Amino acid sequence: MDLQGVGAIAAAAVAAVSVPAAIVVGRWQLRAALRAAEEAGRAGLAQAEATYRAALDAVRAEASHTQTQWRRGIQREAFVSHLLAARKAAETAKRMNESYVNKTVSIEETERLRVELWSARTAVRNTSLIVSLEAPGELATASERIDYWTGELVASLDYQVEMFEAERKVRLRADQEAQDGDAHRPNGNLVTKLVLLRSAVEEHAPAGGQPFEVAQISPEIEAARNAVQDAMNAVVLELTERVALEELQCNLGGVMREAREAEEELQAWEEDFLRLAREALDGSAHT
């Protein structure tokens, strides 16, 4: 065989060995590439998952903060509404009382103010219930006391107006009797007896006290009270008017004292409520 033939055979042998080797190397390279791609994919998934969790945590934190702020706003509105309702009821009661006692309003205007007053009183009770739902505990207790003392103040001042209102009606009827020339003048007689009862109470009884208690203090007061009751029987009066007329003469000081005590208690509880409300709102702002 010549050299050229030997060279051809050698070249064929080398080629036969090189093909499987190339295949093996190719497989190794493919596996390495797949493994690298798989690791890159895992790393990408981990990064994506971390990014997603971070975004989710941020959304949750923002939602929690938003909810806290929303709840704080609801509580603040409830607290403010309650205090404003109590202030409005108290101011309306005092305005009605002072206006009527000073005779700057008519009976009809008094009735309009009374409707406004009891509407304000109802608002205090309603807002107190809302506070109890939004902030139980000390705040709810303070709110209940505000509701109670507002009711006491309103009732006391309104009752003072009822007493003066009853007397004013009797005096108006007495004036009409005088204009008409009524010889009997039962309302005029009642006015006189009421004045005598008040004089007897001022002279013989300490300030305050229920009519039936005051009447037992001295024979003079008892006699004056009996005279008032006889005069009342001669005119047309409702039971509430009879009671109001007697108490106006015997216990005006006591009713006025009750109003002052109720106002002092109300102011004290309002200050306590305001302090507790600020603490609650400041605490929720830092959560």
Backbone hydrogen bonds, N-H to C=O, Kabsch-Sander energy under -0.5 kcal/mol:
donor,donor_aa,acceptor,acceptor_aa,energy
6,V,2,D,-1.8
7,G,3,L,-2.2
8,A,4,Q,-1.5
9,I,5,G,-2.2
10,A,6,V,-2.4
11,A,7,G,-2.1
12,A,8,A,-1.9
13,A,9,I,-2.0
14,V,10,A,-2.3
15,A,11,A,-2.0
16,A,12,A,-2.2
17,V,13,A,-1.8
18,S,14,V,-2.2
19,V,15,A,-1.7
21,A,17,V,-1.4
22,A,18,S,-2.3
23,I,19,V,-2.2
24,V,20,P,-2.6
25,V,21,A,-2.5
26,G,22,A,-2.3
27,R,23,I,-2.3
28,W,24,V,-2.3
29,Q,25,V,-2.4
30,L,26,G,-2.4
31,R,27,R,-2.9
32,A,28,W,-2.6
33,A,29,Q,-2.3
34,L,30,L,-2.9
35,R,31,R,-2.9
36,A,32,A,-2.3
37,A,33,A,-2.5
38,E,34,L,-2.9
39,E,35,R,-2.5
40,A,36,A,-2.5
41,G,37,A,-2.4
42,R,38,E,-2.5
43,A,39,E,-2.6
44,G,40,A,-2.3
45,L,41,G,-2.6
46,A,42,R,-2.8
47,Q,43,A,-2.3
48,A,44,G,-2.7
49,E,45,L,-3.1
50,A,46,A,-2.6
51,T,47,Q,-2.5
52,Y,48,A,-2.5
53,R,49,E,-2.8
54,A,50,A,-2.4
55,A,51,T,-2.3
56,L,52,Y,-2.8
57,D,53,R,-2.8
58,A,54,A,-2.1
59,V,55,A,-2.3
60,R,56,L,-2.7
61,A,57,D,-2.7
62,E,58,A,-2.5
63,A,59,V,-2.7
64,S,60,R,-2.8
65,H,61,A,-2.6
66,T,62,E,-2.7
67,Q,63,A,-2.7
68,T,64,S,-2.5
69,Q,65,H,-2.6
70,W,66,T,-2.6
71,R,67,Q,-2.9
72,R,68,T,-2.6
73,G,69,Q,-2.3
74,I,70,W,-2.1
75,Q,71,R,-2.5
76,R,72,R,-2.7
77,E,73,G,-2.3
78,A,74,I,-2.1
79,F,75,Q,-2.8
80,V,76,R,-2.7
81,S,77,E,-2.4
82,H,78,A,-1.9
83,L,79,F,-2.2
84,L,80,V,-2.7
85,A,81,S,-2.2
86,A,82,H,-2.1
87,R,83,L,-2.5
88,K,84,L,-2.5
89,A,85,A,-2.3
90,A,86,A,-2.3
91,E,87,R,-2.8
92,T,88,K,-2.6
93,A,89,A,-2.2
94,K,90,A,-2.3
95,R,91,E,-2.5
96,M,92,T,-2.5
97,N,93,A,-2.4
98,E,94,K,-3.0
99,S,95,R,-2.3
100,Y,96,M,-2.2
101,V,97,N,-2.8
102,N,98,E,-2.2
103,K,100,Y,-1.3
104,T,99,S,-3.0
105,V,99,S,-0.7
110,T,106,S,-2.1
111,E,107,I,-1.8
112,R,108,E,-1.7
113,L,109,E,-2.4
114,R,110,T,-2.3
115,V,111,E,-2.0
116,E,112,R,-2.0
117,L,113,L,-2.6
118,W,114,R,-2.5
119,S,115,V,-1.6
120,A,116,E,-2.1
121,R,117,L,-2.2
122,T,118,W,-1.8
123,A,119,S,-1.7
124,V,120,A,-1.6
125,R,121,R,-1.6
126,N,122,T,-2.5
127,T,123,A,-2.5
128,S,124,V,-1.8
129,L,125,R,-1.6
130,I,126,N,-1.6
131,V,127,T,-2.2
132,S,128,S,-2.0
133,L,129,L,-1.4
134,E,130,I,-2.3
135,A,131,V,-3.0
140,A,135,A,-0.6
141,T,137,G,-2.1
142,A,138,E,-2.7
143,S,139,L,-2.4
144,E,140,A,-2.3
145,R,141,T,-2.0
146,I,142,A,-2.1
147,D,143,S,-2.4
148,Y,144,E,-2.4
149,W,145,R,-2.7
150,T,146,I,-2.2
151,G,147,D,-1.9
152,E,148,Y,-2.1
153,L,149,W,-2.4
154,V,150,T,-2.8
155,A,151,G,-2.5
156,S,152,E,-2.3
157,L,153,L,-2.6
158,D,154,V,-2.5
159,Y,155,A,-2.2
160,Q,156,S,-1.9
161,V,157,L,-1.7
162,E,158,D,-2.1
163,M,159,Y,-2.4
164,F,160,Q,-2.4
165,E,161,V,-2.8
166,A,162,E,-2.4
167,E,163,M,-1.9
168,R,164,F,-2.6
169,K,165,E,-2.1
170,V,166,A,-1.8
171,R,167,E,-2.5
172,L,168,R,-2.3
173,R,169,K,-2.2
174,A,170,V,-2.3
175,D,171,R,-2.4
176,Q,172,L,-2.0
177,E,173,R,-2.2
178,A,174,A,-2.1
179,Q,175,D,-2.1
180,D,176,Q,-2.3
181,G,177,E,-0.8
181,G,178,A,-0.5
182,D,177,E,-2.4
189,N,185,R,-2.3
190,L,186,P,-1.9
191,V,187,N,-2.3
192,T,188,G,-1.9
193,K,189,N,-2.3
194,L,190,L,-2.4
195,V,191,V,-2.0
196,L,192,T,-2.1
197,L,193,K,-2.2
198,R,194,L,-2.4
199,S,195,V,-2.1
200,A,196,L,-2.2
201,V,197,L,-2.3
202,E,198,R,-2.5
203,E,199,S,-1.6
204,H,200,A,-2.4
205,A,201,V,-2.3
214,V,210,Q,-3.0
215,A,211,P,-2.4
216,Q,212,F,-0.5
216,Q,213,E,-0.8
217,I,214,V,-1.8
218,S,214,V,-0.6
222,E,218,S,-2.1
223,A,219,P,-2.5
224,A,220,E,-2.1
225,R,221,I,-2.6
226,N,222,E,-2.3
227,A,223,A,-1.9
228,V,224,A,-1.8
229,Q,225,R,-2.2
230,D,226,N,-2.2
231,A,227,A,-2.1
232,M,228,V,-2.4
233,N,229,Q,-1.6
234,A,231,A,-1.0
235,V,232,M,-1.6
237,L,235,V,-0.8
242,R,238,E,-2.1
243,V,239,L,-2.3
244,A,240,T,-2.3
245,L,241,E,-2.5
246,E,242,R,-2.0
247,E,243,V,-2.6
248,L,244,A,-2.0
249,Q,245,L,-1.1
250,C,246,E,-2.1
251,N,247,E,-3.1
252,L,248,L,-0.5
255,V,251,N,-2.2
256,M,252,L,-2.4
257,R,253,G,-2.1
258,E,254,G,-2.0
259,A,255,V,-1.7
260,R,256,M,-2.1
261,E,257,R,-2.5
262,A,258,E,-2.4
263,E,259,A,-2.3
264,E,260,R,-2.2
265,E,261,E,-2.4
266,L,262,A,-2.5
267,Q,263,E,-2.3
268,A,264,E,-2.1
269,W,265,E,-2.4
270,E,266,L,-2.2
271,E,267,Q,-2.1
272,D,268,A,-1.9
273,F,269,W,-2.7
274,L,270,E,-2.5
275,R,271,E,-2.0
276,L,272,D,-2.4
277,A,273,F,-2.6
278,R,274,L,-2.1
279,E,275,R,-2.0
280,A,276,L,-2.3
281,L,277,A,-2.5
282,D,278,R,-2.6
283,G,279,E,-2.1
284,S,280,A,-2.0
285,A,281,L,-1.5
286,H,282,D,-0.8
286,H,283,G,-0.6
287,T,284,S,-0.8
